[in-house]
């Protein structure tokens, strides 16, 4: 025996909860609720995840997506998809066209006072005295890497790896200081 109920009519632009309740021959009951958006023809439907958990689902209107509560000491970078494409700025304003009718996005936070690093190009261009935080794993793809910091111009800033990974580094040059960072007098921490 199975019963399916909806909490409202299927109206374009609305979010509907569908509950499926099933009872087996032994009388055991299983109930599961699913949240769906009824797509209008002119709005994208987004599912928004914070810390890996569904925070809310909504239709995108006025070129904005809702912004979650920001933890103390953090800044909101924006909403990104699984391919690390940034869809909004830190205030929820769209930076990319939402061409798909449905998309899942994830909240990205970083430490206040730090510059977020998401790409190999951003990493390559850091200032030697800046404060940086890695926001996503970076795959350098085996491209030739020039270590950050030299004896004449050492890295003297702060780099927080945020528990993430920078992988596939390749250095073939014959230089004295070899690694992601060459010569360091600053702080590098939490990097896998």
C-alpha positions in Angstrom: 0.0 0.0 0.0 1.4 3.4 -0.9 0.0 6.9 -0.5 1.3 10.1 -2.2 0.4 13.6 -1.0 1.4 17.1 -2.1 1.3 20.1 0.3 -0.1 22.4 -2.4 -1.2 22.6 -6.0 1.4 22.3 -8.7 1.5 25.9 -9.6 4.4 27.2 -11.9 7.0 29.0 -9.8 6.0 27.4 -6.5 7.9 24.9 -4.4 5.9 21.7 -3.5 6.6 19.0 -1.0 5.6 15.5 -2.1 5.3 12.9 0.6 5.4 9.2 -0.2 4.1 6.9 2.6 4.2 3.2 2.1 3.2 0.3 4.3 4.5 -3.2 3.7 2.6 -6.5 4.3 4.0 -6.6 7.9 2.6 -3.2 8.7 6.0 -1.3 8.7 5.6 2.3 7.5 8.2 4.1 5.5 7.7 7.8 4.8 9.8 10.1 2.7 9.3 13.7 1.7 10.7 15.3 -1.4 10.9 19.0 -2.3 10.3 20.0 -5.9 10.0 23.2 -7.8 7.3 23.6 -10.4 9.2 25.2 -13.2 7.8 28.3 -14.8 9.1 28.9 -18.3 11.3 31.9 -17.5 13.0 31.1 -14.1 15.7 28.6 -13.1 15.2 26.5 -10.1 18.2 26.2 -7.7 18.9 23.8 -4.8 21.3 25.5 -2.4 23.6 23.5 -0.2 25.5 24.8 2.9 28.1 22.6 4.5 27.0 19.7 2.2 23.3 19.9 3.4 20.3 21.2 1.5 19.7 24.7 2.9 16.8 25.7 0.6 15.4 25.5 -2.9 14.2 28.5 -4.8 13.4 30.0 -8.2 15.9 32.6 -9.3 14.2 36.0 -9.7 15.6 39.5 -10.1 19.1 38.1 -11.0 19.6 37.2 -7.3 20.0 34.1 -5.2 19.4 34.1 -1.4 22.4 34.4 0.8 22.7 32.1 3.9 23.7 33.3 7.4 27.4 33.9 7.5 29.4 32.2 10.3 31.3 34.6 12.6 34.8 35.4 11.3 33.9 34.3 7.8 32.9 36.1 4.5 30.6 34.7 1.9 32.3 34.3 -1.5 29.2 33.3 -3.4 27.4 30.3 -4.8 29.4 27.8 -6.9 28.6 24.6 -8.7 30.5 21.3 -8.5 32.8 22.4 -11.3 33.9 25.4 -9.2 32.1 27.8 -11.5 31.1 30.9 -9.5 27.5 31.9 -10.1 27.1 34.8 -7.6 29.0 37.4 -5.8 29.1 37.6 -2.0 25.7 39.4 -2.0 23.9 36.8 -4.1 23.9 38.8 -7.4 24.2 36.6 -10.5 27.6 36.6 -12.3 26.6 33.8 -14.7 23.5 33.3 -16.8 21.5 30.3 -15.5 20.8 28.6 -18.8 19.7 25.3 -17.1 16.2 25.0 -15.7 17.7 23.2 -12.6 21.0 23.6 -10.9 22.7 22.7 -7.6 24.9 25.3 -6.0 27.1 25.2 -2.9 27.9 28.1 -0.5 31.6 29.1 -0.4 33.0 30.9 2.7 36.4 32.1 3.5 38.1 33.7 6.5 37.6 37.4 6.9 40.6 39.5 6.1 42.0 36.9 3.7 41.9 36.9 -0.1 40.2 33.7 -1.4 42.2 31.5 -3.9 40.3 29.3 -6.2 42.4 28.9 -9.4 46.0 28.1 -10.4 46.2 31.6 -11.9 45.1 33.3 -8.7 47.7 31.2 -6.8 50.4 32.1 -9.3 49.8 35.8 -8.9 49.7 36.2 -5.1 51.6 39.1 -3.5 54.4 37.9 -1.3 53.1 39.8 1.8 49.4 39.1 1.4 46.9 37.0 3.4 45.3 34.1 1.4 43.0 31.2 2.0 42.5 28.3 -0.3 38.7 27.8 -1.1 38.8 24.8 -3.3 41.3 22.1 -4.2 43.6 23.2 -7.1 44.9 20.8 -9.7 47.9 22.4 -11.4 47.7 19.8 -14.2 51.4 19.0 -14.4 52.2 22.5 -15.9 55.6 23.9 -15.0 55.4 25.7 -11.7 57.7 28.6 -10.5 57.9 28.4 -6.7 56.4 31.3 -4.8 59.1 33.4 -3.1 62.8 33.7 -3.6 65.7 34.6 -1.3 65.5 38.2 -2.5 61.7 38.3 -2.4 60.5 35.7 0.2 56.9 34.9 0.9 56.3 36.8 4.1 52.5 36.6 4.2 49.9 34.1 5.4 48.6 31.2 3.4 45.9 29.0 4.9 45.3 25.9 2.9 41.9 25.4 4.7 42.6 21.6 4.8 42.6 21.5 1.0 45.0 20.1 -1.6 47.1 21.6 -4.4 48.1 18.7 -6.7 50.1 17.8 -9.8 52.9 20.4 -9.3 55.8 20.1 -11.7 59.2 21.8 -11.3 62.0 21.0 -13.7 64.1 24.1 -13.2 67.4 23.8 -11.5 66.8 26.3 -8.6 67.9 26.3 -5.0 64.4 26.5 -3.3 61.9 24.0 -4.7 58.3 23.5 -3.8 54.9 25.2 -4.0 56.6 28.0 -2.0 60.3 28.4 -2.7 61.6 30.7 0.1 59.2 31.4 3.0 59.5 33.6 6.1 55.7 33.8 6.5 53.1 31.3 7.6 51.9 28.4 5.5 49.4 26.1 7.3 46.5 23.6 6.8 47.7 22.6 3.3 47.5 18.9 2.4 
